[in-house]
Amino acid sequence: MMDTILNLGLNDQSVEALAKRTNNPRFAYDSYRRLIQMFGNVVLDVEKSVFEEIFDAKSTRRRPSSTRP
């Protein structure tokens, strides 16, 4: 089965426009993150776990201390 890279048209400028147009920055930047992760995995052969480790570390740092495990 062939892998497909979604959201290929996103870049720094278009993701900002998408965030404004949808009034949903989280959606826009999550779409951009997924593009970078898919491209890295499919095209550059970067293991998904590399991206997951970085994402987990960032999301843990951003989560309020009262909700951390």
Phi, psi and omega per residue, in radians:
M1 nan 2.358 -3.112
M2 -1.481 2.343 3.078
D3 -1.355 2.549 3.124
T4 -2.054 2.390 3.089
I5 -1.721 2.018 -3.113
L6 -1.558 2.786 3.060
N7 1.098 0.556 -3.031
L8 -1.065 -0.431 -3.112
G9 -1.411 -0.072 -3.118
L10 -1.305 2.457 3.021
N11 -2.602 -3.108 -3.072
D12 -0.972 -0.703 -3.099
Q13 -1.353 -0.771 -3.072
S14 -1.215 -0.535 3.129
V15 -1.206 -0.602 3.069
E16 -1.149 -0.715 3.107
A17 -1.141 -0.691 3.109
L18 -1.105 -0.725 3.114
A19 -1.067 -0.757 3.135
K20 -1.199 -0.774 -3.069
R21 -1.147 -0.682 -3.121
T22 -1.558 -0.175 -3.060
N23 0.988 0.624 -3.078
N24 -2.542 1.362 -3.117
P25 -1.027 -0.623 -3.141
R26 -1.050 -0.776 3.097
F27 -1.050 -0.813 -3.079
A28 -1.099 -0.856 -3.093
Y29 -1.277 -0.492 3.042
D30 -1.195 -0.656 3.078
S31 -1.097 -0.719 3.121
Y32 -1.132 -0.741 3.101
R33 -1.052 -0.737 3.138
R34 -1.130 -0.674 3.075
L35 -1.043 -0.856 -3.111
I36 -1.096 -0.725 3.140
Q37 -1.151 -0.777 3.141
M38 -1.141 -0.769 3.139
F39 -1.080 -0.789 3.126
G40 -1.050 -0.723 -3.109
N41 -1.301 -0.852 -3.029
V42 -1.342 -0.798 -3.025
V43 -1.556 -0.789 -3.047
L44 -1.687 -0.058 3.095
D45 1.053 0.655 3.048
V46 -1.511 2.263 -3.118
E47 -1.062 2.474 3.128
K48 -1.040 -0.565 -3.107
S49 -1.083 -0.528 3.109
V50 -1.082 -0.810 3.130
F51 -1.172 -0.712 -3.119
E52 -1.108 -0.698 3.115
E53 -1.092 -0.761 3.128
I54 -1.142 -0.803 -3.128
F55 -1.093 -0.778 3.132
D56 -1.076 -0.732 3.134
A57 -1.107 -0.738 -3.141
K58 -1.185 -0.766 -3.086
S59 -1.204 -0.548 3.081
T60 -1.183 -0.712 3.124
R61 -1.145 -0.569 -3.078
R62 -1.469 -0.390 -3.090
R63 -1.222 2.385 3.101
P64 -1.024 2.519 -3.055
S65 -1.038 -0.472 -3.130
S66 -1.227 -0.317 -3.135
T67 -1.831 -0.018 3.129
R68 -1.284 2.523 3.124
P69 -1.185 nan nan
